[in-house]
Amino acid sequence: MKKIWDAQSNKTMYAIDEEALHKRVIGKKMKAARWVNKMEKVLMTSLLFASALIWSAVIYKSRYEMPQLVLGSLMLLGALAIFIGRRRRLSWQNSFENSMLGDIDQAIANASYQVKLSQSGKWAYIVIAIFAVISVFNDASEWWKGALVLAFFIVGYFAARWEHKTFYVSQKRGLESMRQKLIQMQDEPLPLPE
């Protein structure tokens, strides 16, 4: 935005560099797409790795206990659900209008998807934590390990809540605010020369 002096009306006016604004919008769109892409890959990889560890430990020890089997299966299903959600997201990624408003709408859609993914991740985290703590408490001889795992999951949950509110929800709100400003700019009538 540049300040311009209008000699006819003796007033300060503002001019917006649309090209610079569009570059900023595209930058935000690309950032949102990168973040959601990384988030999906990290979640899928970690869930698959953890599931493989659990299943290999169950098979290696030949101890087929229900909490470990359920936990390994839930992690595998979680990775599959994220993969399916990713495929859906990538299919609608290029369906937005090729304009500044379309780019900001795409960024908002990615941010909304990321907020939903983070929210569902928090619920999955609680379920996984319950089964992990139950499986550790099955070995009642060392109760302190169960308490340690429980403390780890409690701290992790509050960190995930903080991350959800601080990064994902605030990023989405910022993009929605930017969209409102773009709509207001488009709706404002240009001043007529006097």
C-alpha positions in Angstrom: 0.0 0.0 0.0 1.4 3.4 -1.0 0.5 6.8 0.2 -0.4 9.2 -2.6 -1.1 12.9 -2.4 -4.1 13.9 -4.5 -3.5 17.5 -5.7 -7.1 18.0 -6.9 -8.8 17.2 -3.6 -5.8 18.0 -1.4 -6.1 14.7 0.4 -3.9 11.8 1.1 -5.0 8.7 -0.8 -3.8 5.1 -0.7 -3.0 2.9 -3.7 -2.7 -0.9 -3.5 -0.1 -2.7 -5.5 -2.2 -5.6 -6.6 0.7 -7.6 -8.0 2.5 -7.5 -4.7 -0.7 -8.4 -2.8 -1.3 -11.3 -5.2 2.3 -12.5 -4.6 1.6 -12.4 -0.9 -1.6 -14.3 -1.2 0.1 -17.0 -3.4 2.9 -17.2 -0.7 0.3 -17.8 2.0 -1.4 -20.4 -0.2 1.9 -22.2 -0.8 2.8 -22.1 2.8 -0.6 -23.6 3.9 -0.2 -26.4 1.3 3.4 -27.1 2.4 2.4 -27.3 6.1 -0.6 -29.6 5.5 1.6 -31.8 3.2 4.3 -32.1 5.9 1.8 -32.7 8.6 0.2 -35.6 6.6 3.5 -37.2 5.8 4.8 -37.0 9.4 1.5 -38.4 10.8 1.3 -41.2 8.3 5.0 -42.2 8.8 4.9 -42.1 12.5 1.7 -44.1 12.8 3.0 -46.7 10.3 6.3 -46.9 12.2 4.7 -47.2 15.6 2.2 -49.8 14.3 5.0 -51.8 12.8 7.0 -51.7 16.1 3.9 -52.9 18.1 3.1 -55.7 15.6 6.7 -56.9 15.4 7.0 -56.9 19.3 3.7 -58.8 19.5 4.8 -61.4 16.9 8.4 -61.7 18.3 7.3 -62.2 21.9 4.3 -64.3 20.8 2.2 -62.4 23.4 -1.1 -61.7 21.7 -2.7 -59.4 24.2 -5.8 -57.4 23.3 -4.5 -53.9 24.2 -1.4 -54.2 22.0 -3.4 -55.7 19.1 -6.0 -53.0 19.3 -3.3 -50.3 19.5 -1.4 -51.6 16.5 -4.6 -51.9 14.5 -5.8 -48.4 15.5 -2.5 -46.8 14.4 -2.6 -48.7 11.1 -6.2 -47.5 10.5 -5.2 -43.9 11.5 -2.5 -43.9 8.8 -5.0 -45.3 6.3 -7.5 -42.6 7.2 -4.9 -39.9 6.8 -3.9 -41.3 3.4 -7.5 -41.3 2.2 -8.0 -37.7 3.4 -4.8 -36.7 1.6 -6.0 -38.2 -1.6 -9.3 -36.3 -1.3 -7.5 -33.1 -0.5 -5.2 -33.4 -3.5 -8.2 -34.1 -5.8 -9.9 -30.8 -4.9 -6.7 -28.8 -4.7 -6.9 -27.5 -8.3 -10.6 -26.8 -8.4 -10.3 -23.2 -7.2 -10.7 -20.2 -9.3 -7.5 -18.8 -10.8 -7.6 -15.4 -9.1 -6.5 -13.7 -5.9 -9.7 -14.6 -4.1 -9.5 -18.2 -5.5 -5.9 -18.5 -4.1 -7.0 -17.3 -0.7 -9.9 -19.7 -0.8 -7.5 -22.5 -1.5 -5.3 -21.4 1.4 -8.3 -21.3 3.7 -9.4 -24.8 2.5 -6.0 -26.2 3.3 -5.9 -24.4 6.7 -9.4 -25.8 7.5 -8.3 -29.3 6.5 -5.3 -28.9 8.7 -7.4 -27.7 11.7 -9.7 -30.8 11.2 -6.7 -33.1 10.9 -5.2 -31.6 14.1 -8.5 -31.9 15.9 -9.1 -35.5 14.9 -5.4 -36.2 15.8 -6.0 -35.0 19.3 -8.9 -37.5 19.7 -6.9 -40.3 18.2 -4.0 -39.3 20.5 -6.4 -39.8 23.5 -7.5 -43.3 22.3 -3.9 -44.3 21.6 -2.8 -43.1 25.0 -5.5 -45.1 26.7 -4.5 -48.3 25.0 -0.8 -47.6 25.5 -1.2 -47.0 29.2 -3.4 -50.1 29.6 -0.8 -52.2 27.8 2.0 -50.9 30.1 -0.1 -51.4 33.2 -0.7 -55.0 32.2 2.8 -55.7 33.5 1.8 -54.7 37.1 5.3 -55.5 38.4 6.6 -52.2 37.3 3.8 -49.6 37.9 6.2 -46.7 37.6 6.6 -47.4 33.9 2.9 -47.0 33.5 2.9 -43.7 35.5 5.8 -42.4 33.3 3.9 -43.3 30.1 0.8 -41.7 31.5 2.7 -38.5 32.4 4.3 -38.5 28.9 0.9 -38.7 27.2 -0.6 -36.0 29.4 2.2 -33.6 28.6 1.9 -34.5 24.9 -1.8 -33.9 24.9 -1.5 -30.4 26.3 1.3 -29.6 23.9 -0.9 -30.8 21.0 -3.8 -28.5 22.2 -1.4 -25.6 22.4 -0.1 -26.3 18.9 -3.6 -26.6 17.6 -4.8 -23.2 18.9 -1.5 -21.4 18.4 -0.6 -22.4 14.9 -3.5 -24.0 13.0 -6.5 -22.1 14.3 -4.7 -18.8 14.3 -3.4 -19.4 10.7 -6.9 -20.1 9.5 -8.3 -17.0 11.2 -5.6 -14.9 9.7 -6.4 -16.2 6.2 -10.1 -15.6 6.7 -9.4 -12.1 7.9 -7.3 -11.5 4.8 -10.2 -12.8 2.6 -12.6 -10.4 4.2 -10.3 -7.5 3.5 -9.9 -8.6 -0.1 -13.7 -8.7 -0.5 -14.1 -5.3 1.1 -11.4 -3.9 -1.3 -13.3 -5.3 -4.3 -16.7 -3.9 -3.0 -15.4 -0.4 -2.3 -16.3 2.0 -5.0 -13.4 4.0 -6.5 -13.5 7.7 -5.6 -14.8 9.9 -8.5 -12.7 12.9 -9.5 -14.2 16.1 -8.4 
